């Protein structure tokens, strides 16, 4: 048996955003996977991805639960602050969806018999957008996110110009439901639980899922700066190992009930997770935390 790693740093701070796919971080802390690998980790909840980006960039956090494109965008300086970042572990696959306001969804429903008929859904959505006197406002969580790219791709596939036919804005995930409810936006593309909760609370309807648009897209990753990884190679390896084991635990359906109990703890998703424990959305999200190719970052998806 190989000797345990000598860690350069044991006490770590990791950022996360309150989404179902923060599960690997929560599991690693609450089920002892971090401790098993010699790490004492504090998890810090943030409301926005911009805050996650900045706090990792400036060294306030050792790493974070990140949108898959974020390390690349930061490395290229696309967000205005060029900080080389990397990922050695994908935390999740799929799990996003496009949700519309109840008013917009009800309008579409008059002409759509089967919401699983993607061509019919797309054609009717295009018709309503083109006939609208005001551009529909649709929010995504961050400019450099799969949510943004999936939404734009889907719109273009329907013959909708994302630049001229609709207005795209960015908003934190936790702001989506209030913004939809008060009419500030007409729809959004976000990760769970904020799609299913809109359905449960009867303030929105599901247009389509990220899985339907792109069958196996990398969703969240563990992101660290290149500088941090170079200075802490053993701690980085221990962190990856702990989170990989947590991903496998979270993927096991036998652990679903306990997983939602952990996510429902106040430091994490709180009551938002409780409402989802026994809920199945009408369109499959196909969210995964582990499995073949799920945890291996694919550079081709960044091209």
Rosetta blueprint (number, residue, H / E / L):
1 X L
2 X L
3 X L
4 X L
5 X L
6 X L
7 X L
8 X L
9 X L
10 X L
11 X E
12 X E
13 X E
14 X E
15 X E
16 X E
17 X E
18 X L
19 X L
20 X H
21 X H
22 X H
23 X H
24 X H
25 X H
26 X H
27 X H
28 X H
29 X H
30 X H
31 X L
32 X L
33 X H
34 X H
35 X H
36 X H
37 X L
38 X L
39 X L
40 X E
41 X E
42 X E
43 X E
44 X E
45 X E
46 X E
47 X L
48 X L
49 X H
50 X H
51 X H
52 X H
53 X H
54 X H
55 X H
56 X H
57 X H
58 X L
59 X L
60 X L
61 X L
62 X L
63 X E
64 X E
65 X E
66 X E
67 X E
68 X L
69 X L
70 X H
71 X H
72 X H
73 X H
74 X H
75 X H
76 X H
77 X L
78 X L
79 X L
80 X L
81 X L
82 X L
83 X L
84 X L
85 X E
86 X E
87 X E
88 X E
89 X E
90 X E
91 X E
92 X E
93 X E
94 X L
95 X L
96 X E
97 X E
98 X E
99 X E
100 X E
101 X E
102 X H
103 X H
104 X H
105 X H
106 X H
107 X H
108 X H
109 X H
110 X L
111 X L
112 X L
113 X L
114 X L
115 X L
116 X L
117 X L
118 X H
119 X H
120 X H
121 X H
122 X H
123 X H
124 X H
125 X H
126 X H
127 X H
128 X H
129 X H
130 X H
131 X H
132 X L
133 X L
134 X L
135 X L
136 X E
137 X E
138 X E
139 X E
140 X E
141 X L
142 X L
143 X L
144 X L
145 X L
146 X H
147 X H
148 X H
149 X H
150 X H
151 X H
152 X H
153 X H
154 X H
155 X H
156 X H
157 X H
158 X L
159 X L
160 X L
161 X L
162 X L
163 X L
164 X L
165 X L
166 X E
167 X E
168 X E
169 X E
170 X E
171 X L
172 X L
173 X H
174 X H
175 X H
176 X H
177 X H
178 X H
179 X H
180 X H
181 X H
182 X L
183 X L
184 X L
185 X L
186 X L
187 X E
188 X E
189 X E
190 X E
191 X E
192 X L
193 X L
194 X L
195 X L
196 X H
197 X H
198 X H
199 X H
200 X H
201 X L
202 X L
203 X L
204 X E
205 X E
206 X E
207 X E
208 X E
209 X E
210 X H
211 X H
212 X H
213 X H
214 X L
215 X L
216 X L
217 X L
218 X E
219 X E
220 X E
221 X E
222 X E
223 X E
224 X E
225 X E
226 X H
227 X H
228 X H
229 X H
230 X H
231 X H
232 X L
233 X H
234 X H
235 X H
236 X H
237 X H
238 X H
239 X H
240 X H
241 X H
242 X H
243 X H
244 X H
245 X H
246 X H
247 X H
248 X H
249 X H
250 X H
251 X H
252 X L
253 X H
254 X H
255 X H
256 X H
257 X H
258 X H
259 X H
260 X H
261 X H
262 X H
263 X H
264 X L
265 X L
266 X L
267 X L
268 X L
269 X L
270 X L
271 X H
272 X H
273 X H
274 X H
275 X L
276 X L
277 X L
278 X L
279 X L
280 X L
281 X L
282 X L
283 X L
284 X L
285 X L
286 X L
287 X L
288 X E
289 X L
290 X L
291 X L
292 X L
293 X L
294 X L
295 X L
296 X L
297 X L
298 X L
299 X H
300 X H
301 X H
302 X H
303 X L
